[in-house]
Amino acid sequence: MQYAKLPKTLCDEMEKIQRGFLWGDTDQVRKPHLVSWNVCCLPKKDGGLGIKSPHQMNEAFLMKMLWNLINRPDDLWCKVLYSKYGRNNDLRT
């Protein structure tokens, strides 16, 4: 499970690698992009390829962790966080 917010530069680099792989780019050759990257990121039902953005995936993982922290306080990892930082502290910041 992901537990840290990734830097924007890292997410941008990951997205660049995804785009390069999809378009078939190499260090020597850059092929033409026939479809917009935004179209590729659309859900399949809307005509896209369903590729997930690293920015959105990172946010989704962090929100899932926060949801579990709030709704399952008896889990061991939640108890550790609560004992270290206290229940009254805002763990979401």
Sequence and secondary structure as in RCSB ss.txt:
>XXXX:A:sequence
MQYAKLPKTLCDEMEKIQRGFLWGDTDQVRKPHLVSWNVCCLPKKDGGLGIKSPHQMNEAFLMKMLWNLINRPDD
LWCKVLYSKYGRNNDLRT
>XXXX:A:secstr
   S   HHHHHHHHHHHHHHHHT  SS      S HHHHTS GGGTS     HHHHHHHHHHHHHHHHHH TTS
HHHHHHHHHH SSS TT 
